């Protein structure tokens, strides 16, 4: 009877993974660094939006009409010059050029004020993603780095001696929180962008034929941008757990991105498709990214020129995840065997 009660007590003393995950969510939310980081992020976002609001002015119907008239007048002048050029004997269409269409001359180029343009929506969405990714890296690194610095990792292993479950819960908790914040940030920017376009900018209809695909393109970019935080969090968590220090993890990441990849790029440009920064840009950029590799002989032109290498969205995303999974897996594998005292 006593043995049976002891066995039952042992089973109930060890937390389930769900309970462990809830505890890690609570611990992450109650950390002072998390609260300070959220407050600073909100303040920074509000300052950025206020700056955009002040630096851009509202466009009235009269402004658009005046800009359209100037655009049409310039197209007419180009058409007249092209027609006069073609009247000259011996001149061809290639020499005289072609008359541009209205879609090739956006109206916003002729506005005298500075409205918020639809073309700015995607770049600022990427800027929001970069800020969230940096914050996510720091949050993930400090989440596990602080455990090592305070020696709290020893106490956690008394609570949950199964190391893989402990690290899995911590990693899943911080990844889920940062991913949720990244999605919220992109949704917030989508609302802000619509507000800026309607109050301080140009209507999407000013894009002409491209207007129909504008918001779907923005949505696709925002989805990829929001997912960037997943590999970034894995790398931040893995480095801090591997080195057992938050500041050292930040230093290693900076040295790799700023120095190691630059050296590798200089040694062999063909390695660019397999580098983290190139893969990140290719993942978020519409249509991927084209980089220049090693010098090769071009039979058509007879010259030696850099080889063009296209890095697709899928290639960039897979490469980033490989980096992240390798760092996280090595970190957790060493933690499983590490002597902790």
Secondary structure, 3 states (H helix, E strand, C coil): CHHHHHHHHHHHHCCCHHHHHHHHHHHHHHCHHHHHHHHHHHHHHHHHHHHHHHHCCCCCHHHHHHHHHHHHHHHHHHHHHHHHHHHCCCCCHHHHCCCCCCCCCCHHHHCCCCCECCCHHHHHHHHHHHHHHHHHHHHHHHHHHHHHHCCHHHHHHHHCCCHHHHHHHHHHHHHHHHHHHHHHHHHHHHHHHHHHHHHHECCHHHHHHHHHHHHHHHHHHHHHHHHHHHHHHHHHHHHHHHHCCHHHHHHHHHHHHHHHHHHHHHHCHHHHHHCHHHHHHHHHCCCCEEEEEEEEEECCCCEEEEEEEEECHHHHHHHHHHHHHHHHHHHHHHHHHCCCC
